[in-house]
Structure formats: C-alpha cells, structure tokens
Amino acid sequence: MLTLTFSRPDMYRWPPLGAALLALVALWAIAWPAHAQRGAAVGGAISGIQIQGNVRSEPETIRSYLQLKVGEPFDAAAADRTLKALFATGLFSDVVIEMQGTTLVVKVTENPIINRVAFEGNKKIDDDKLRDEVQSKPRQVFTRARAQSDVDRILTIYRRSGRYNASVEPKIIRLEQGRVDVVFEINEGDVTGVKRISFVGNEAFGDGTLRGKIRTSESAWWRFLSSDDRFDPDRLNLDRELLRKFYLSEGYADFRVVSAVAELAPNREGFFITFTIHEGDRYKFGKVDVTSRFQGLNVDVLKTFLTIAEGDWYDANAVEKSVSNISEAVGSLGYAFVDVRPNIRRNRDNNTVDVTFDVQEGPRVYVERINISGNTRTLDKVIRREFRLAEGDAFSTAKVRRSEQRLRNLGFFEKVDIAAAPGSAPDKTNLEVQVVEQSTGEISFGAGYSTSSGVVGTVSVRERNLRGAGEDVNMSVSLGTQSSQGTISFTQPYFLDRELSAGVDLFVTQNDRQSTSSYSDASLGFALRGGWAYTETLRQTLRYTLKQTNIYDVQYWASSVIQAQAGYSTLSELSTTVAWDTRDQRLNTTKGWLLRGTLSAAGPGGSQYYVRANADAAYFQPLFAEVVASITGSVGAIAPYGNAYVRLNNLFFLGGDSLRGFAVGGVGPRDGYTTDSLGGTYFYTASAELSFPLPLVPKEVGLLGKAFTDIGSLWGVQSATSNSTSVLTSEMMRVSAGIGIQWASPFGPIRVDYAWPLQYESWDKLQNIRFSFGARF
C-alpha cells in the first residue's frame, strides 16, 4: 500500500521525494532554454517525433497536443505550451520533452486508473452519501489534485454535521495494469457543540432572552435529539437575521449586528459564539397616514386596514403586514396594478417614526407563463392550484408571496422558490417555480398517559401526497386502557378540481366508562365530509355521519337511567361547522382569534332524533416578552324532537380537561344512589389562562408555567329517562383555579396541573392533580 499525502499546512506534508522533484523541476525550468537552444542549434529542424511511456494513450492522441512539428525548428515556447497542454489532460503524472539529435522525444508517465473508491472509519455518514459527494469515480483517471479536492469535500460534509475534529487521509493501493484502489481513511471525531453564546452591547434584553430568539443554542444534555447546538456557519447568518427582525419588531429601528464571531476552543471541543450588537434608541410610531394616487380611492377606508397606530412601539413586521393588507384591499376593489410604498422617516429628536403608505399605480406587468420544475412526483396541477394568480393575470408581488406560502404549507416540498423572469415583452413576466420534493409518507408510533384516558398506544400510517395528486390517506389504531379507536380516512383536497375538499372516514371506537357511569360503549360507522373556504381565514365544513352504538356491560348496580338505555342504537346525523381562525399557529398559540360554531341534526335513517348546537371561542394575546394571555369558552345545547330522547353517548359530559379541578364526568346530573354520571343537555365553560416562562430555567428547556381559572356548568335532565327521583342536578356555576407546568420534551408534550375547586356542589367529583403525557416517534 502506498500512502499519498497532500500539501495542506495544517494537516499534510509533502514527502522528501516530492520536495526533491520540485527542486528538479525548478532546475529544469532554469536550464531548459539553454538546452533547447543547443538542441536547435545542433540538430536544426526536427526530423522526427517519438512517443515513449504510453500504455493506454494512443500516440496520435498525444501528438494532437504537440505544438512542435516535423520540419520545423525547435521552439522552447512551443515546447512549454505543449507541456502544459499534456498536463492539463489529467492523463499524465509526468511529461518530459527533449531533443535526442534531431528527434523530438516525448516521455510520458500515465496516471493510474481508479479501480475502486472506498471509505473506512465512517459510521455517522454512510458510504452512499460520501460516494455521491467525491469526484473520484471508478474507471476515471486518478489525480492528486482531485483526491485533495475530495478530502476537502468530505471534511465539509462532516463540518456541516458539527464534526470539526474530523480528519481524512487518502491512500492508494497500487494494482496490476496501472490500476489503483482509492481509500479514504476517516476519523470522524466527536460532535463539536456550542459551548457558549454571548452578546455584547445588549441593554434592553438579557442574554437569555436573545438566546431564545436565535436558532443556534448552547449544548446541553436535554438536546440530544436536536442539532441546533452544533455549530453551523449558515445558521449563524440566520441568527443575525433573526436578531434583526426581533429588535425591529420591538421598536429598535437603528439596530444592527456589528459582528458575529465563532471561535473554536483550543481543545477543539466546542465553539464560543459572540454577537456584538448596536441596539440604538427605541422608537414609537409618530404620524401614520395613507396617501393615494388613484382617482376616487377613499384613503379613509384604507386606513382601517392598518395594523399600526400613532403611539405604538415601532414594529417593522406590522408595517409589512399593513402593506399587504392595503395591497389586497385595493386589489379587491378592481385596481390590478398596485404598488404600496411605506415612506419611513425617523425623528431622532423625539424618537418617533412617521410612516406614510403611498398607494400608487404599479408597473403594468402581466403573468405570461408559470414554469414549474423539480417536481418529479407531484403533478403540475397540484402546484398550480395553490397559486393566487394565473397566466394572463396582472402580476402582484403580494399574491406571489401568498402562493409561495401556500405551497410551503402543503408539506410536500423541502424547498420552494418562486422568481420572476423577463417574458417575451416588456410588460410580461414569467414565474419560475423551483421545488425540491420531500418524503410525504410517514409511519409513527406513539405512547402516552393522561388522568382521563389512562395509558394509550398508537400506530399510524399516512401518505399526504398519494399518487402525486395531493390526496391524503391515513390509517391509525389507538389502544388504551380506557379508550380504543381505529380509523381509516381519505381526503381529496380539490374535489372535482375545485377548491372543495371531500373525504370519507371509517371508524370503530370502544370506551370503558365503568369508573364514571358503570357501562361501556362501542361504535362502528362512517362519515362523509366536505369543506370550502370563503377567505383565507373563514371556512365551512359539512359532515354526514352514520354509526351504530352499543351500550353494554351495564352493571347491575348502575343507575336505572343507564340500564334503560342498554343495547344498540343507530345515529344518522348531518352537521355543518363555520370557523374563523386567525391564530398564528395551531399549537402553542401566541396571538389570534378562533370562532367556531357547529349545528347538527339527527333524524331519518337512525333511531336518534335531536338538534344540537355548539360554539367555541378563543382569543390569544401576548402581554409582554414571552407572556401570553388567553381566554377560551364553549357553550352547547341538545334537544330531542318527535317524542324521542337523547342517548347517553350523545349527551354532554363535563370535567377533566374541559373543567380542571373536577374529575372526568365529575360535574352535572348524577344518580344520587349510584353516583353514576348521567350527562346533560346544556353546558358552558370558560377559561382564562396566563402562560409564562419559568424563572431561572433556560428557555431552550421548553418549560412554561401556567396560571388559570376555569368556570362551567352542566345541567338538563330528560324527563323520558329521569323517572328516578334520585337524580341530582344543578345549574350552579362551578369555579376552580390552579397552576401548572408544561414541558415540550423531546418525547412529546408533558403537562401537570394542580387545581383548587372553589365553588362546587356536594355531589360533584373533584380531582386536584391532572397529568398528561404523549409522544409520537
């Protein structure tokens, strides 16, 4: 085995033989002109050309690179150009040109051919990924320069994964017939984490707050499932931008990142990152105005779309949102070409920022073509239907931005990039859409526990882009000690190529309600559903459900109300839901509204006849840094018709997660003898909650404190089922208050609440501590 080393000052040294060769080349370069002149003088014109040392290369191929011809005098400059041309082919490791009498002799030493490329010592990165990255391939000519480049490429891959201690040593194994095996011996080393992140120049916000605003995080034991604590130069650039956006949203209009320096510790075991920043003064909005150059456009109407007001702290995000709102509003009034420019003027004397939104006619540009590339699986129409503009429409930057966001929200693509390119005329543009697809199939396993449901295990298989048509199919099974469920669902998001979603669900459920009501129930059925959007935030759905439910295992001591309902029933229900949702995110919401109402009717085709109405509302508002207040509420009512009654499985139950401080089914009508929960026909709940970071706990841990107050009540007993005089019911408001901790752990969300019931009936079932844990992996 022959070892090659390369000239990297920090890692490699040329062997003594290499140094000697370099010296010989230098001497040859000095002596060549005299030798060439002597050859020319002695031999005169070249009488012949002889090629020596070639094995695989044809002589004529070598001759084609020669710039010295038979019959011509020897020319040192031409010989030098020939030498460079032959070396540039990459076929030869050495070339010598000399005159022997009047014969020009070209001696070549061919580079070997690569027989195999192998990697040794790599465990964290597989061979296929490395093989795709290196340029050395089997059946190619081996060159030292290419091998050195491959070493750099491999080191780059390891550095991207946070392994700055990695080293690579290329070796070649010489074989017969001028072939070699190239082996890259790799020492991967340990992951190089981020030991410390420091900030210089920050006065308004502490280091802990700023660490929570950037992507890079300090190494800690609880981040073993994350890669954010590994140093990445590209992520450092993202951190600079995140800091800038944060300060601009908090009123610091003069903020800038002076420098972001990452220093590798002397032992090469971690990086120390230092951000030097200039905060500047904090500004408030001064005069806020809207001007228009469109004839007849009422600017007073446009002012209602502003999200900023005089006296508010300056917020660059709010300015951008106002620009988008005005653009969409003017566009909806029939003005196709709109350009909203926020003219910002700082008043450094009183630290205010005047903003004037100038609404003017933009350039008249139309979309000529929308060209899509990169989608090897997803159909073009799936991408085109997410666009808010079509070919032939007036070009709108806001609509392009919204289209890009909708494509990202699909979850089908790892990367989405939409760029405008010149069209066939000055007033036409093409939209070049470049996407990078990602896996849309997933299989997940889950486990969890809660005070309400007990231990639960789930298995789910889902494909979100079936056949590349954007169709969603999901099969899941959930098995628990108190509740089990199996579901198969299919959703077509654009039914009949319209913005109308349609789907079907097949389900089977089983619930153990022995601890609350002394019975169990099981249901089997299906549902058909459809939905459509009126706006980006307003949506309506329609659902038809047909299911059969069996109430069984009714204990002999159970309430007479429950015993009377044992057996099978059939439900045929039609429901519609209208929802207005402006929340910034579905989980861990920090801002926005949710208003939702549902109206359901059960009747023909089943044995149940009733009308039910539900309404939910939620409001989230950040109070100050990382403290979020929320108010939520729900109301519901159900009433039978046609001399029927509502069965237990369709009534309302209250307690547990819906009213903390009370057990599941702990509030509402109850049999006074058996204490079984009987459900009710009317209910309401409301909750006020404050979410805040825990002091002395790093934000990266993901621990949040909760303080809450819950109120609610459940009442209403059907006369057809309440012959027993032992039924206890009350409309009195129940009240509880408590505190809790929520942890976004690597294994899933964990929450513990402790609630004190403050107002309750003597027969209510109380529960102070609630615990829930869930994970998907």
N, C-alpha and C positions, 0 to 999 in steps of 0.2 A: 504494500500500500504506500502511495506517495502522497505526502501532505502538502497542500498549497496554502500559503498564507499571503495576505494582501496588505497593501500599504495604507492602513488606517493608523494614524499616530497613536490613537488611544487604545488600539486593540491588537494590531498586527505589525510585524516587521518583515522586510524582505530578507530572505536567507543570504548568506555570504555570496553564494553563486550568483544571485540576482544583482547584487552590488557590483560584482566583477563584470557581469555582462553590460551593465550600464556604463561602466568605465570604458570598456572596449568599444561600445557604440560611440561614446564621445570622442575617443581617439580616432576611430574610423571616420567620423564626420570631419575631423581636422585634416586627416591625411588624404581623404578622397579626392579633392580637386587636383592635387599634385599627381596622384595615381592615375586619375582619369586623363589628365593632360599627357602624362607619359605614355599611356596606352594609345592615346590618339596619335601622338607623335610617332610612336614606334610602329604601330600596326596600321596606321592610316585608316581607311574606310573599313567598316565591319563586313567581313566576308561571310559570316555565318552566325547563327544563334543556336545555342544548345541549352535545353532544359534538363535539370537534374534534380532528383529527390522527390519527384511527384509520384504518388501511388494511386490516388483516387482522381486527381485532377487531370483532365486531358491537356496535353501540351498546347493544343491550339487555343484552349481556354486561357492558358497563361499568356500565350503570345498576344492574345487580343488586348491585354492590358499594357503591353510594351509600347513605349513611345520612342524606341530606338529601332531603326530599320536596317536591313542588309543593304549595303552600298552607300550608306550614309556615314559620315564621321561620328565618332563617339562624342556625345554631348553630356557633360556632367549634370546639367539642369534637367535634361530629359530623363537621365537615369534616376535622379531624385524623385521626379514625378512618377516614374514607373514604380519605384519602391513604395511610395505612399499609396498608389492605386492598388497594388497587390496586398498590402497590409489592410487596406480598407475593406477588402472582400471578406475578412474574417476567417478565411480558409487556412491561413498560414501563421505559424508562430514565429518563423524566422525567414528572412529573404536576404540573399547575398547576390549582388551583381558585380561581376568582374570581367576584365578582358584577359583572355589567355591567347596571346599572339594577336591575331586578327579576329578571333572568335569571341563572341559575347556569351558568357556563361551565366545562366540564372539558376542559382541553387535555392530550393525551397524546402522548408520543413513544415509539413502539414499539421494542422491542429487535429486532435483525435475526434472521433465521432462519439456522441453520448449514447451509451447502450441503455442506461437506466438512471433515473433520478430517485433517490431515496432520502428519507428523513429518519433520524434516530434521536430519541430522548424527548420527543414531543408527546405530551399527554393531554394538555389543555386545548390544543388546536389540532384537529385531525389532519391526516395526510392530504385528503382531497382539497381542503381549503388552501393549504400551503402549495400544493401542486398547481392549483389554478393561478396562484399569485406569481410564482417564479417564471422566469423567461427560459431557463434551460429546460429543454424537452428532449426525449429520446429521438434518435436519428438526426439530431441537429449537431452542428459543429460546436465543440467545446471551446470557449474562450475565457481567459481570466477576467476580462472586463465584465462579461455577462455574469459570471459566477459572483463577482464582487457586488454587482447590482442586485443579484438575488439575495445576498446576505443582507443588504440594506432593506429590501422589501420584506423579508422575514422579520427583521427587527422592528420594522414599522408596524406590522400586524401585532406583534407582542406588546408594543408600546400602546397601541390602541386599546388593548385589553388590560392595561395598567401594569404590565410587567417590564419595568425599566431595567431590571437586573439581568434580563435575558442576554445570552451570548450565542453566537453561531460560528462554527468553524467548518469551512468547506474542505472536503477531502475527495481525492480522486483515486480510484483503483484502476490501474492500467490492465487492459486485457489484450488478447491477441488481435491481430489485424487492425491495429490503430483505433481500438475502441476503449472507452473508459466508462466506469460507473462513477456517478457524482453522488456523494453522500454528504448531507448537511447534518453535522452533529450539533444538537441544540441543547443548551442548558436553560430551561425556562425561567428558573428563579422564582421568587415569591412575588405576589401582587404588591405593587408599590402604591400604598394608600396616601391619603391626605392627612398628615399629622395635625396641622393647624391651619385655620383660616382666620386672618387678622384684617382689620380695617383701620386705616389711618385717615384722620380728617373728619370722621363722623361725630357729630354732636347731637343731632336731633334724634337719632335712633341708635340703640345699643348694638354691639356686635351680634348678640343672639338674634335680634330682630332681622338684621341684614342677612345673617346666615340662612334664615328661613325663607328669604326671597330669592336666593340663587339656587341653581341646580346642584352644584358641587357641594358635598357635605364632608364633614370630618369623619375619619374612620372610628367605628365603634362596634362593639360585639353584636349589637342588635341589627346591624346592616349586612349580615352575612347573605341575605337574599337580594341585595341591591348592589349595583355597580356605580352608584353616584359618588361613592367615597374613593374611587380610583381616579387618579389624575388623567385628564384628557384636555389637550390644548384647545380643541374645538369647543369643548364645553366651557372653557374659560371665556371664550368670546361670547358665548351665550349668556354667561353670568354677567358680563359687562352690560349687555343689553337689558337683562332683567333688572339690574340695579337702576339703570337709567329710567326704565318705564316706571319702576316703583316710585322713585323720587319725583318724577314728573307728575305722577298721579296724586302726590301728596303736597303739591304746590311749589316745589323747588325748581323753578323754571331755569335757573342758571346752573343746574347740576351737571357735573361731568366726571368721568372716571379718568383720573390723571394717569394712572398706570395700574397694571395687574401683573405682578411678578410671581413666578413659581420657582422656588429654589429647592433643589434636591439635597436632602440631608447628606452629610459626609459619609454616613454608612450606607447610603443609597436605599434606605428602607422606607422613605416617605418624603412627601413634598410639604414645604411650608409656602402657603399662598398668601400674598399680601396685596390688598386693594387699597390704593391711595386715591381718595376721592375729594372733590370740592363740592360741598353742599350748596353754598351760596345762601341768599336770603329766601324766605318763604313768601310767596305771593298769594294774593286773593284776586278774584275776578273784579275788575273795575266795571267800566261801561260795556254792556253786551248789547249788540244791535244787529239787525239784519237789513241789508240793502238789496235791491233787485233792479236789474236792467231789463226785465221782461215787462212789456206793456200790459197793464191790467192785473198784475200779480199782487195780491194783498200780502204785504210783509207781516202784518199783524197776525195773520193766520199762520205764517211760517214760524213766528216766534213761539207758538205753542208747542213746536216740535223740539225746542231747545232743551237740553238736559243740564244746562248751567244757568246760574243766576248771579247777579251782582252781589258781592259779599261772600260768596262761597270760596273755599280754598281752590286755587288753580289746579285743574286736572286735565292733562293732555288727552287722556282716554275719553273723557266726557266731551271734549272739543271734537274729537274724531267721530264720536257717536252722534253728535249734533249734525255734523256734516253729512253723515249717512242718512239721518232722519230727514233732513231738508231735501237731499237729493231724491230720496224715494217719494217724498210728498209732492215735490214739484213734478217729478216724472209721472205720478199718478194723475196729475191734472192735465196731462197731454203734452207737456213740454219734453220732447225727446232728447234734446241736446242741452244738458245742464252741467255747469261747472261751478261748484260751490267752493270758494276760496276763503279760508279763515285768515283774515289780516290781524296779526297779533302785534300789539305794541306794549312794551314794558315801561312802566313808570317807576323808575328806581327810587324816586324821592319818597313815594308813599307805598312802595311795594305792592302795586296793583298791576294787573294785566288787562288791557282793553282788547276786546275781541269783536270784530265786525265780520259777519258772514256775508260775503259778497256773492250774490246769486246772479250768474251771467250765463249767456249762451256759450256752450262749449263748441269745439270744432265739429262740423257735420261729418261724422265718420260712421259708416255702416259696416256691419259684420258681413264679409264676403263668404268666408268658409271657416268651419270649425274642424281642424285636423287633429285626429286622436292617434297617439302612438304609445306603445309599451304595454297594451292590453292583449296578452296572448290568450287569456281565458275569458275575461269579461266581455260581453257583447257591446258593440258600439252604442246601441240604443240605450243600454243601461246607464252609460255615461252621459249621453246627450239629454236624456230626460231629466237629469238633475240641473241642467243649465237654466238660468233665469232669462236667457235671451237666445234667439235662434238666428240662423243665417238669414240675412236681409234686415234684421232689426238694427236700430240705432245703437251704436256702441255705448256702453255705460260701464265705467270703472266699478261702481258700486255693485252692479249686477254680476260682473265678472268675479268680484271678491266673494259675493254670496254664493255663486256657483261653485267656486273652489272650496268654500267651507262645506257645502252640501256633499261634495264628492268625498271630502275627508271624513265626514260624519258617517258615510256608508260603512267604513271599516274594511273595505275591500282592498285598499291601496296603502302601501307603506309610504309612498310619496306622491304628491300631486302638485304639478307646476303648470300654470296657465300663463302664456306670454303672448303679447300682441306682436304681429309681424306685418310688414307692409303688404298690401294687397295689389291688385292689378291696376289700381288707380289711386290718386292721392286721397280720395275720400272713402277708400275702402281699406279694411284691415282683416287679416286672418288671425284666428285664435289657435295657437299651437298648444295642444294639451298633451303633456307628457306625464304618464302614470307609471308607477312601479308597483306591481301586484304583490300581495302578501297572502299567506295562508288564511283561508276563511273557514276551514273545518276545525273543530275542536272537540276534544273529549275531556271531560272533567269529572273529578271525584270530589266529594265533599263530606264533611262531618261537622256536627255542631251539637250544641246543647242549649236549651233555654228552660226557664222555670215553667213556661207554658206548655211546650211541646215535648220536653224530655230530650232523650238522645235521638239524633236524626242523622242518617247517612244517605247521600245522594250520588247517583251516577247519571251523567248527561252526555248525549252525543248530539252535536249540532253542526249544520252546514248552512252558512249565511249567504252563500252565493251559488246555489245549486244550478248546475248546467251553465254557469256564467250569466244567468238571466236575472240575478239578484233575488232569487226565491230563497225563502228561509224555511228550513225543516229542522225540527227539534224533537228528540226523544229523550225522556228523562224518567227516572224511577227514584222515588224518595221513600225510604223505610225508616220508621221511627217507633219509639215505644208507645206513643200516644196517637200518632197520625202517620198514615202512609198514603202515597199517591203515585200514580203512573200516568204519563201524558204523552201523546203524540200530536204534534201541531205542524201545520203547513201554512205559510203566508206568502201571498203574491202581492208585492208592494204596489205594482202598477197593473191592476186588473183591466183587461181589455185595452192595454196601452193608454190608460187614462190615470190621472192622479187619484186613484181609488184603490185602496188596499182591500184585499179579501183573504180570508183564511178559514181554516177548519181545525177544530180541536177534538180529539178523542181522549176521554179521561176515565179513570177509576180511582175512587178515594175510599178510605176507611179511617174512621175516627173512634177512639176509645174515650168516651165521656163518662166513664164509670165514677170517676172521682168527683165530678161536679153534678151529674144528673142521673146516675145509675143506669145508663144504657149505652149502647154503641150503635153506630150507623155506617152504612156503606152505600156508595152511589156509583152508578155506571151511566155514561151518556156521551153526548157530543154537542158541539156548539159551532154555529156558522157566524162569521163576523165580517163586517166591512167598515171602512173608515175613510174619511176625506178631510182635507184641510181647507179652511176658509182663508186663513192667513198663515204667516209663519208661526204664530202663537195660538191660534184658535183652531180647534179640531173637534170633529164629531164622529162618533162610532155608533154602529148599530149591531146588535147581537141577538141571535136566537139560540136558546138552549133547550134541549130535550134530554131529560135524565130520569132514571128510576132510582129511588132511595128506599133502603130497607132499614127500619129501626128494629134492632134485635138485642138479644142478651139483656132484656129488661129484667132487673132484679125483682124478686117477689115483694121486697120492701119498698120498691120505688113508689113515687107519688102516683096517685090514681090518674092524674093528668097524663103522665108519661105512659102508663100501662095502657091507657085507652088509645094511644097512637102507635102501638107496636104493629109492625107489618110493612107492606110495600105501599108506595105512592109514586105517582108519575107527575113530573113537572114539565110544562110546556110554557116557556117564558120568552117574551120579547122585550128587549131593553134598549135604551139609547142614552148615550153619555155625551155631554158637551164639556170641553175642558179648555180653559185659557191658562197658558203656562208661560211665564216669563222668567223662571228660575235659571240661574247661571249654570247649575249642574244638578243632576238628579240626587246624587249622594253628597253629603256634607255641604248642603246648600248654604250660601252666604248672602244671597241677595235675590229678590224677586217675589213674584206672586204665583199662586196656584188657586184657581177657582174651578170647581168641577161639580157638575150636577148629573144625576142619573135617575131616570124614570123607567120603571119596569112594570109589566103586566103579565100575569099568568092566567091561562084560560084554556080554550079549546085545544084538545089533543092531550090533556093531562087531567089529573084529579084535583089539582090545586087551582083556586080562583082567588086572586088577590091583586092589589095595586100597591106598589112600593115606590117610595121616593127617598133619595139620599142626596146630600150636598156636603161638600168638603171645601174648606178654605185654608190657605196657609200664606203667611207673609214673613219674609226674612229680610233683616236689615242689619248691616254692620254698624255698630255704635262707635267704636274706635279700634285701634290696632288689634286685629285678630279676635275681637269680641263680637259675637253675633247674637242678636235677639230675634226670637221667632214667636209668632202667635199662630196657633192652628185650632181648627174647630170642625166638628161634624154634627150633622143632625140627620134623623131618619124617621120614617113612619111607614107602617104597613097596615093595610086594611083589607079584610076579605069581602067578597061580594057573592051574591047568589046563594045565600044560606050555607056558606061554606066556612071553614075555619083554616087558619094557617098552621101548618105542622111545625114541630119543634125545630127541624133543620132549616127552616126558612125564617125563623124569628131572629130578633136581635139579642145578642148577649154582650155584657159589658164587664170589663175588669181585665187585669193583666196589663198588656202593652197599651190598651186603649184607655185605661184609668189606673195609673200607678198608685200603689198603696192598697190595692184590692186584688184578691185572687181572681183567676180566670172564672168568669161566671159568678163573681162574688157580689155583684150589685144587681138589683132588680127583683122581679117576682120570684118567690121561693115558697116551697111547701113547708109549712111550719112544723110538721111532724117528721118528715124525712130529710129536711134541709136541701132537697134537690132544687137546682136552679131550673126555672121553667121558661126563661126567655121573656121578652116583652115586645110590644108593638110600637113604642115610641122611645126615642133616646136622644140625648145630646151630650157632647163632650167638648171641652175647650182646654187648651194648654198654653201656658206662657213659659218659655224656656230661654235661659241665658247660657251660651257656650263660650268658654274662655280657656286660654292656655294655662296650665298649672305653673305656678311659680317654682323656680329652681329646677325645672325639668326642661331639658333642651327640646326645642320644637321638633327636631328631627325624630324624636322618640314617637311622636304621634299621639301623645296623651292629651286629652281635653277634659276639662271639668265641666259639669252641668249643674245648674240650679233650676228647679222647675216648680210650677204649681199647676195641678190638674183639677178640673171640676167636671161633673157629669151626673147624669141620672138615666135610669131605665125603668119604664113602667108600662102598664097596659096589659090587662088580663082579658082574654076572650071568654065571653060568657058561655060559649058552647063547650069549653073544656075546663071550666073552673067551677064545677058543681061542689067541689070540696070547699068547706068553709075555712080550711086551714091555710089557704094561700095568703101570703104576706106580700104586700106591695106598697110602694110609697113614691111620691113624686119629689121628695126632698132632694135638694142638691147635695151631692157628695163632694167633699173637698179634701185634697191632700197636697202636701208639699214635700220636696225632697232634694237630695243632691245625688250626683252620680259621676262616674268616670267612664270615659270611652277611649279605647285604645285601638288604633288602626295597626294591628300587629301584622307581622309577615304571614301569619296563618289565617288571617281574616279578622273582621271586626269583633271586638270583645267589649261588652258593656255591663256595668254593675250599677244598679240604682238602689238607693235606700230612701223610702218614702214614709212619711208620717200621716196617717189618715187623721184629718182634723174635724171632719163632720161626716157622720155615717149613722145608719140605722143599726139597731142592736142585733139584727139577724144577718147583716152583711158579713161576708167572709173577708178578713183582712190579710194582707201579705206585705211585710215591710221590705224584704230584700228580693230583688229580681236580678237574675244573671242570664246573659245570653252570649253565646259564642258560636261562630260559624266560619267555615273555611271552604275554599274551592282550590283544588290543586291538580 
